[in-house]
Amino acid sequence: MHPEPLRKHHGESEAPAPLPGAARMAPDMRLTVYLVLAARRWRTMLDERLRPLGQSAARMEAMWVIAYAPPRSPQIEIARRIGIEGATLTRMLDMLEAEGMVARLADPQDRRSKHIRLTDSGRAALADILAVAHTLRTEMLDGIAPVAIDGANDFLAMLLTHFDEGFVPPPAA
């Protein structure tokens, strides 16, 4: 069963409407709803697949950012890159450290600051997590044209850059 196509608006291409009423939404609102729902569904599906490993999407995010952060990145920078509060990351790191997945290293210039790195066990766990994510991603993207995936990647990269360059939403009225 395929959803009915969206009605075309000026300059828009036709695409399936996965939600009733989505075709009547303004394109920017539809984008907001789709981003939130797609991210939530992806995370839920990934969490279900990672549960047997004792892992989660949140742990994957933290471990991936730690693995690919510039050397000696402080804990606060890791939290910023993930998009979470420092206290939330601290709780996650406490668990990962207790399991031997990460190590906290004192900053020689600032003893209050900690640099985080994955241990060998953490790298092995991340490899297992990424293998599960790869399988899910392959299944989810089956039948989607590579050009559509490239376009989505380009758009999301622009959006993330916009956030990283200091976009600050206006205060609520």
C-alpha positions as CSV (number, residue, x, y, z in Angstrom):
1,M,0.0,0.0,0.0
2,H,1.5,3.3,-1.1
3,P,0.5,6.7,0.4
4,E,-1.2,9.1,-1.9
5,P,1.2,11.6,-3.6
6,L,1.5,15.1,-2.3
7,R,-0.2,17.9,-4.3
8,K,2.4,19.9,-6.1
9,H,3.2,23.4,-4.9
10,H,5.2,26.0,-6.8
11,G,8.6,24.4,-7.6
12,E,8.0,21.2,-5.5
13,S,8.4,17.7,-6.8
14,E,5.8,15.0,-6.2
15,A,6.6,12.7,-3.2
16,P,4.6,10.3,-1.1
17,A,2.8,11.8,1.9
18,P,3.6,9.4,4.8
19,L,1.2,11.3,7.2
20,P,-2.5,12.1,6.6
21,G,-2.8,15.8,6.1
22,A,0.9,16.3,5.4
23,A,0.2,17.5,1.9
24,R,-1.7,20.5,3.3
25,M,1.2,21.6,5.5
26,A,3.6,24.3,4.4
27,P,6.8,22.7,3.1
28,D,8.9,24.0,6.0
29,M,6.4,22.7,8.6
30,R,6.3,19.3,6.8
31,L,10.1,19.2,6.9
32,T,10.0,19.9,10.6
33,V,7.5,17.1,11.3
34,Y,9.3,14.6,8.9
35,L,12.7,15.3,10.5
36,V,11.5,14.8,14.0
37,L,9.4,11.6,13.2
38,A,12.1,10.1,11.0
39,A,14.8,10.6,13.7
40,R,12.5,9.2,16.4
41,R,11.6,6.1,14.3
42,W,15.2,5.5,13.3
43,R,16.4,5.7,16.9
44,T,13.6,3.4,18.2
45,M,14.4,0.8,15.5
46,L,18.1,1.0,16.2
47,D,17.6,0.8,20.0
48,E,15.5,-2.4,19.4
49,R,18.3,-3.9,17.3
50,L,21.1,-2.9,19.8
51,R,19.3,-4.0,23.0
52,P,20.6,-7.6,22.7
53,L,24.1,-6.2,22.7
54,G,23.4,-4.1,25.8
55,Q,23.8,-1.0,23.7
56,S,21.7,1.9,22.5
57,A,21.6,4.7,19.9
58,A,22.6,7.2,22.7
59,R,25.7,5.2,23.5
60,M,26.5,4.9,19.8
61,E,26.3,8.6,19.4
62,A,28.5,9.3,22.4
63,M,31.1,6.6,21.4
64,W,31.2,7.7,17.8
65,V,31.7,11.3,18.7
66,I,34.5,10.4,21.1
67,A,36.1,8.1,18.5
68,Y,36.1,10.8,15.8
69,A,36.6,14.0,17.9
70,P,39.9,15.9,17.5
71,P,42.6,14.6,19.9
72,R,42.3,15.8,23.5
73,S,38.8,17.1,23.0
74,P,37.4,18.2,26.4
75,Q,34.3,16.6,27.8
76,I,32.3,19.8,27.3
77,E,33.2,19.8,23.6
78,I,32.1,16.1,23.2
79,A,28.7,17.1,24.8
80,R,28.3,20.0,22.4
81,R,29.0,17.8,19.4
82,I,26.4,15.3,20.5
83,G,23.9,18.1,21.3
84,I,23.4,17.2,25.0
85,E,24.0,18.8,28.3
86,G,27.3,18.2,30.1
87,A,25.5,16.5,33.0
88,T,23.8,14.1,30.7
89,L,27.2,13.2,29.1
90,T,28.7,12.8,32.5
91,R,26.2,10.2,33.5
92,M,26.7,8.4,30.2
93,L,30.5,8.5,30.6
94,D,30.2,7.2,34.2
95,M,28.5,4.1,32.8
96,L,30.9,3.7,29.8
97,E,33.9,4.1,32.0
98,A,32.6,1.6,34.6
99,E,32.2,-0.9,31.6
100,G,35.8,-0.2,30.4
101,M,34.6,1.5,27.2
102,V,36.1,4.9,27.7
103,A,38.9,6.5,29.7
104,R,38.9,10.0,31.2
105,L,42.3,11.6,31.0
106,A,43.3,14.7,33.0
107,D,44.2,17.8,30.9
108,P,47.8,18.7,31.8
109,Q,46.9,22.4,31.4
110,D,43.6,22.4,33.3
111,R,43.1,19.7,35.9
112,R,39.3,20.4,36.0
113,S,39.0,19.4,32.4
114,K,39.0,15.8,31.2
115,H,39.8,14.4,27.8
116,I,37.8,11.4,26.8
117,R,39.0,8.5,24.6
118,L,37.7,5.1,23.7
119,T,39.5,2.1,25.1
120,D,40.2,-1.0,23.0
121,S,36.9,-2.5,24.4
122,G,35.1,0.7,23.5
123,R,36.4,0.5,19.9
124,A,35.3,-3.1,19.6
125,A,31.8,-2.3,21.0
126,L,31.5,0.6,18.7
127,A,32.4,-1.6,15.7
128,D,29.7,-4.1,16.8
129,I,27.2,-1.2,17.1
130,L,28.0,0.2,13.8
131,A,27.6,-3.2,12.1
132,V,24.1,-3.4,13.5
133,A,23.4,0.2,12.4
134,H,24.8,-0.6,8.9
135,T,22.4,-3.6,8.5
136,L,19.4,-1.5,9.6
137,R,20.5,1.4,7.3
138,T,20.9,-0.9,4.4
139,E,17.4,-2.4,4.9
140,M,15.8,1.1,5.4
141,L,17.4,2.6,2.3
142,D,16.7,-0.3,0.0
143,G,15.0,1.0,-3.1
144,I,15.9,4.6,-2.5
145,A,17.9,6.2,-5.3
146,P,21.4,7.2,-4.4
147,V,20.8,10.7,-5.8
148,A,18.0,11.1,-3.2
149,I,20.3,10.0,-0.4
150,D,23.0,12.3,-1.6
151,G,20.5,15.2,-1.7
152,A,19.4,14.4,1.8
153,N,23.0,14.2,3.0
154,D,23.8,17.6,1.5
155,F,20.7,19.2,3.0
156,L,21.3,17.7,6.5
157,A,25.0,18.8,6.3
158,M,23.9,22.3,5.6
159,L,21.5,22.3,8.4
160,L,24.0,20.9,10.9
161,T,26.6,23.5,9.7
162,H,23.9,26.2,10.3
163,F,23.5,25.0,13.9
164,D,27.2,24.7,14.5
165,E,27.9,28.2,13.2
166,G,26.0,29.7,16.0
167,F,22.4,29.7,15.0
168,V,20.5,30.9,18.0
169,P,16.7,30.8,17.8
170,P,15.0,34.1,18.8
171,P,13.5,34.2,22.3
172,A,10.0,33.0,22.7
173,A,7.4,35.8,22.7
